Structures are given as structure tokens and as C-alpha cells.
Amino acid sequence: MIRLPKILIQVPGTSANLGPGFDLMGLALDLHNQFEFSFSKEITEPKTELKNGNPLPFSEKEDLVYQSYLSYFKKFLPNVTPPPYHCKMSLSLPLKGGLGSSASAIVAGLSLAREVHKRLEPTSLPMEPVFTQYLAEFEGHPDNTLPAYLGGFVFAYSTFGEKLRYFRKKFPSSVAIFVLTPEFHVSTEESRKTLPKSYATADVIFNLSRIGAWMHFLDKRKFGDLLVGLEDKMHTPYRIPKTSPLFPLADTLTQAGIGYCLSGSGPSLLVFLERKSVKTKLAELEKTISTVMGEAKIPYSFKRVKPDGLGVRIQFK
């Protein structure tokens, strides 16, 4: 048996959709899950644990790292038994928080499998386009997995079985990003059930125009273009209806002219300020959020984050 090194994989969190770009646009953030994988002849069964010793927050069937690891072998090395590993996780991304925890696990599992593949049968290693295609197809949402893998802002699509297409851009440093995470969970699967099966033509055109505003913002770096680009009529109104506990906050931010978007299916929100205005506006923004969330009796966290421009990091020991 080929000796495998200890493999450390760090994957950034992601925010998908970014307003109008439903299932198309995503951004990697400098919040990370870390995975430490060990292999040896003494390890005969897979084992996963948290590095801090706490119980795992998911069941064995929900372990997407191991599921994606096995799936890679079934796809690319069907005649090879996947070497069992011991994994120690450090999880900074909230489960079902809309910040790409599932995507981080998938990227970690598939990246690990590819590193093992390199050492077992390097001549049969899939080319990068084949790997990224499978990465996008595994979850079905390339707006999450591609930014986690590549870093940066990513526009990606692969519909009706066609070849994956994507491009990547650097998020402008002139904009400050904040993540507000309420302390309740949202299931992506359940959240999708709230979306309509069809949309009015006017709403589709509205969202297409806002994606255009996003692209103009990325090229010209004008904050006003971002504020327009964040507007959405295809998923935010259905995921934050008037009955949602987040509606008062979303409505307050809208009325104040502050840019925000639901992160993935939520409940986390991304909030945007022009970087040069942070000193003058942040205190008032934090006060507003505290008041609205306090009245709704919803605990939350609110912190500044940066875009992650590197994507997955892999180290060996």
C-alpha cells in the first residue's frame, strides 16, 4: 500500500445568489472550515470527529465529506477501494446558515479524494475541467461549490446537462462586507419549496437587469451599481415574506438604503457598506440591527468579513 501523508484541507465559506443571481453567482468569504485527514495501516474504518472534542453536529448519513469522498472513487476509480481515514474537523461555518457549510464539506471530500488518486493512480487523474464539472454536479449548485473551490466572485452555470461554464472576478476592496447570522436554521431543501414554479416575465427581466448592474459594479467599482445589483424579485421576496422573522430587519435596511442580500437560502444576510463610510455609518447600523433583532427576540451574530480570493487550501504533513 502506498503511504499517504496527513492532508490538511481548508475551505472558505460562500454566499450564493447575491440578490438576483439565483443559482448563478457566489462569493467566497474568509470564514473557513478546516479538515485534517490521517491515513495509516492501523486505520481500517473511517472515523470523523470534531477537533474540540464536542459531538458531531450531524449524523453519519449526513457526513458530506465522506459521501463525496466515496462518490469520487465510484466515478473516477471504480476498481479501487477508498482508503479509510480519520478526520478531525474545525467548523466555523454554521450548519444550515446559508454560508456554504455543505459546499465546504463537498469540496473537502472531493479534493481529498483527488489527492489520494494522485498517489494511487496518477495516470488516470481527471483533467481540471472534468473535476470542476463533477464538483458542480455533485451538489447541483455551482454558485456554492465553485467559489469555495476557486475563491473570489464566481458566475457559474451548468443547466440541462450542458458543460459547466464559469468566470471568476475579484470583489472590489472599496466595499466592506458584514455577515449577520440569526441563531436559527433554514433547510435549503425546505426553503426551495417556497419558491414559485414559474415567474412573471417582468420579474425575470428585472433580475437580468440587476445581474447586469452587478457586472458593471465589478468592472467600475461604483457602490451605487452594487446597491442596484442587489435588488431581487425571484427568491428574496419568497424567502423573506412578511411573515418571516427577518422581514422587519430586511424592511428596515431597505428603507435606510443599505445594501443587503440573503446569503444562499438564509437565514444569514450579507450587508454592504462603502468602505470609506464605515467609520461614520457602522455604529448606527449596529444600533439599528440590535433594536430590530431585540424586538424580534432573535439572538444573532454580526461581524465584518473579507472576500476569500484563494479558495481551497491543501497542505501535507
C-alpha positions in Angstrom: 0.0 0.0 0.0 1.3 3.5 -0.9 2.0 5.6 2.2 -0.4 8.6 2.3 0.6 11.8 4.1 -1.5 13.7 6.6 -3.6 16.0 4.4 -4.9 19.4 5.8 -7.7 21.0 3.8 -9.2 24.4 4.5 -12.3 25.5 2.6 -13.8 29.0 2.7 -17.5 29.7 3.3 -19.6 31.0 0.5 -22.6 33.3 -0.1 -24.7 32.2 -3.1 -27.2 34.1 -5.2 -26.1 37.6 -4.1 -29.5 39.0 -4.7 -30.6 38.4 -8.4 -28.1 35.7 -9.3 -30.2 32.7 -8.2 -28.1 29.6 -8.7 -25.6 31.6 -10.8 -23.5 33.9 -8.6 -21.5 33.2 -5.5 -18.7 34.8 -3.4 -16.1 33.1 -1.2 -15.7 34.6 2.3 -12.8 34.4 4.8 -14.7 32.1 7.1 -13.3 28.6 6.9 -13.9 25.0 7.8 -10.8 23.0 8.3 -10.3 19.3 7.9 -7.3 17.2 8.9 -7.1 13.7 7.4 -4.8 10.9 8.6 -4.1 7.6 6.9 -2.2 4.6 8.2 -2.3 0.8 8.0 -3.8 0.8 11.5 -6.8 2.8 10.3 -9.3 0.2 9.0 -12.6 2.1 9.4 -13.4 5.7 8.6 -13.7 7.9 11.7 -14.8 11.6 11.9 -14.7 13.8 15.0 -14.5 17.5 15.9 -11.1 18.8 16.9 -12.5 20.4 20.0 -13.9 17.1 21.2 -17.6 18.1 21.0 -20.2 15.7 19.5 -20.6 15.8 15.7 -23.5 18.1 14.8 -24.6 15.7 12.0 -25.3 12.0 11.6 -23.2 9.5 9.7 -25.6 9.7 6.8 -25.2 13.5 6.7 -21.4 13.4 6.5 -21.0 15.0 3.1 -17.2 14.8 3.4 -17.3 11.1 3.4 -20.1 10.8 0.9 -18.3 13.0 -1.6 -15.1 11.1 -1.0 -16.7 7.8 -1.8 -18.5 9.3 -4.7 -15.3 10.4 -6.3 -13.9 6.9 -6.2 -17.1 5.4 -7.7 -16.8 7.9 -10.5 -13.1 8.0 -11.3 -11.6 5.0 -9.6 -14.4 2.4 -9.5 -12.0 -0.6 -9.1 -10.1 0.9 -6.1 -11.3 0.6 -2.5 -11.2 4.1 -1.0 -8.5 4.1 1.8 -10.2 4.8 5.1 -9.2 7.9 7.0 -9.5 9.6 10.4 -10.8 13.1 10.1 -10.6 15.9 12.6 -12.8 18.9 11.8 -12.8 22.5 12.9 -16.1 24.0 11.8 -16.5 27.8 11.7 -19.4 27.8 9.3 -22.9 27.4 10.8 -24.8 24.4 9.6 -27.9 25.4 7.6 -26.9 29.1 8.0 -26.7 29.9 4.3 -22.9 30.3 4.3 -21.8 27.2 2.4 -21.2 24.6 5.1 -22.4 21.8 2.8 -20.3 23.1 -0.1 -17.2 23.2 2.1 -17.7 19.6 3.0 -18.2 18.5 -0.6 -15.1 20.5 -1.7 -13.1 18.9 1.1 -14.2 15.4 0.3 -13.6 15.6 -3.4 -10.3 17.4 -3.1 -9.1 14.8 -0.6 -10.1 12.0 -3.0 -8.2 13.6 -5.8 -5.1 14.0 -3.7 -5.3 10.3 -2.9 -5.9 9.5 -6.5 -2.7 11.3 -7.5 -0.8 8.9 -5.3 -2.6 5.7 -6.2 -3.0 6.0 -10.0 -1.7 9.4 -11.2 -2.0 8.5 -14.9 -5.8 8.2 -14.7 -6.3 11.5 -12.8 -9.3 13.5 -14.3 -8.4 16.8 -16.0 -9.4 20.0 -14.2 -12.5 20.7 -16.4 -13.7 17.2 -15.7 -13.1 17.6 -11.9 -14.9 21.0 -11.7 -17.8 19.7 -13.8 -18.2 16.9 -11.2 -17.8 19.3 -8.4 -20.6 21.4 -9.7 -22.9 18.5 -10.4 -22.4 16.8 -7.1 -24.4 19.3 -5.2 -26.2 20.8 -8.2 -25.4 24.4 -7.2 -22.1 25.6 -8.7 -22.7 29.0 -7.2 -21.7 27.4 -3.9 -19.1 24.8 -4.7 -17.2 26.8 -7.4 -16.4 29.8 -5.2 -15.4 27.5 -2.3 -13.0 25.7 -4.6 -11.7 28.7 -6.7 -12.2 31.7 -4.3 -13.4 35.1 -5.3 -16.7 36.1 -7.1 -17.8 33.3 -9.4 -20.5 33.4 -12.1 -21.2 29.7 -13.0 -23.9 27.7 -14.7 -24.4 24.2 -16.0 -28.1 23.5 -16.9 -29.8 20.7 -18.8 -26.7 18.6 -18.7 -24.5 21.0 -20.6 -20.8 21.7 -20.0 -20.0 23.8 -16.9 -19.2 27.4 -17.8 -17.9 30.0 -15.3 -15.8 33.1 -14.9 -14.2 34.4 -11.8 -13.6 38.0 -10.7 -12.0 39.8 -7.7 -14.5 41.5 -5.4 -13.7 45.3 -5.1 -11.8 46.2 -1.9 -13.8 49.5 -1.9 -16.7 47.7 -0.3 -16.9 46.4 3.3 -18.9 43.2 3.8 -20.6 42.2 7.0 -22.4 38.9 7.9 -25.4 38.9 10.1 -26.4 35.4 11.2 -29.6 34.8 13.2 -29.5 31.9 15.6 -32.0 29.7 13.8 -31.5 27.2 10.9 -33.0 27.1 7.5 -33.1 24.0 5.4 -32.2 24.7 1.7 -34.5 21.9 0.6 -37.4 23.3 2.6 -36.6 26.9 1.5 -36.7 25.9 -2.1 -40.3 24.7 -1.6 -41.3 28.3 -1.0 -40.3 29.4 -4.5 -42.8 29.5 -7.3 -42.7 27.1 -10.2 -42.8 29.9 -12.7 -42.1 33.6 -12.8 -43.7 36.6 -14.5 -41.7 37.8 -17.5 -41.3 41.3 -15.8 -39.6 39.7 -12.8 -37.2 37.7 -14.9 -36.3 40.9 -16.8 -35.9 42.7 -13.6 -33.4 40.2 -12.3 -31.5 40.1 -15.6 -31.0 43.9 -15.4 -29.7 43.6 -11.8 -27.2 41.0 -12.8 -26.0 43.5 -15.4 -25.7 46.0 -12.6 -23.6 43.5 -10.7 -21.2 43.1 -13.6 -20.9 46.9 -14.0 -20.1 47.2 -10.3 -17.3 44.5 -10.6 -15.8 46.4 -13.5 -16.2 50.0 -12.5 -16.3 49.5 -8.7 -19.1 52.1 -8.1 -21.1 51.4 -4.9 -24.3 52.7 -6.4 -24.2 50.0 -9.0 -23.9 47.4 -6.2 -27.0 48.8 -4.5 -29.0 48.4 -7.7 -27.4 45.0 -8.4 -28.5 43.6 -5.0 -32.2 44.0 -5.8 -34.1 40.8 -6.4 -37.6 39.6 -7.3 -37.1 35.9 -7.8 -36.1 34.4 -4.4 -35.7 37.0 -1.6 -39.4 38.0 -1.5 -40.4 34.4 -1.2 -37.7 33.5 1.4 -38.3 36.7 3.5 -42.0 37.2 3.3 -43.9 39.5 5.6 -44.4 36.5 8.0 -40.6 35.9 8.3 -38.9 36.9 11.5 -36.3 38.5 9.2 -38.8 40.7 7.4 -38.6 43.7 9.9 -34.8 43.8 9.6 -34.9 43.5 5.8 -37.5 46.2 5.5 -35.5 48.5 7.8 -32.4 48.0 5.8 -34.3 48.7 2.6 -35.8 51.9 4.0 -32.4 53.0 5.2 -30.9 52.5 1.7 -28.4 49.9 3.0 -27.3 47.2 0.6 -28.0 43.6 1.7 -28.9 40.2 0.3 -29.9 36.9 1.7 -27.0 34.6 1.8 -27.9 31.4 -0.1 -31.3 30.3 1.3 -30.6 32.1 4.6 -31.1 32.9 7.3 -27.7 34.7 7.2 -27.6 38.1 5.4 -24.7 39.9 3.8 -24.7 43.7 4.5 -22.6 46.0 2.4 -21.2 49.4 3.2 -18.9 51.6 1.1 -15.6 51.2 2.9 -14.9 54.9 3.2 -18.2 55.3 5.1 -17.7 52.5 7.6 -16.5 54.9 10.3 -19.5 57.2 10.1 -22.2 54.6 9.4 -21.3 51.4 11.2 -22.3 52.4 14.7 -25.7 53.5 13.6 -26.1 50.3 11.5 -25.2 48.1 14.5 -27.7 50.1 16.7 -30.4 49.6 14.1 -29.8 45.9 13.9 -29.7 45.5 17.7 -33.0 47.3 18.0 -34.8 45.3 15.3 -33.4 41.9 16.3 -34.1 42.7 20.0 -37.7 43.5 19.3 -38.0 40.2 17.4 -36.2 38.4 20.3 -33.7 36.8 17.9 -30.1 36.2 19.0 -27.6 36.9 16.3 -24.0 37.5 15.4 -22.8 40.4 13.3 -19.2 40.7 12.1 -17.1 42.1 9.3 -15.7 39.6 6.8 -13.5 39.8 3.7 -13.7 38.1 0.4 -11.6 35.0 0.1 -9.5 35.1 -3.1 -7.7 31.8 -2.8 -10.4 29.1 -2.4 -9.5 25.7 -1.1 -6.0 25.3 0.5 -4.3 21.9 0.7 -1.2 21.2 2.9 0.7 18.0 3.6 2.5 16.7 6.7 
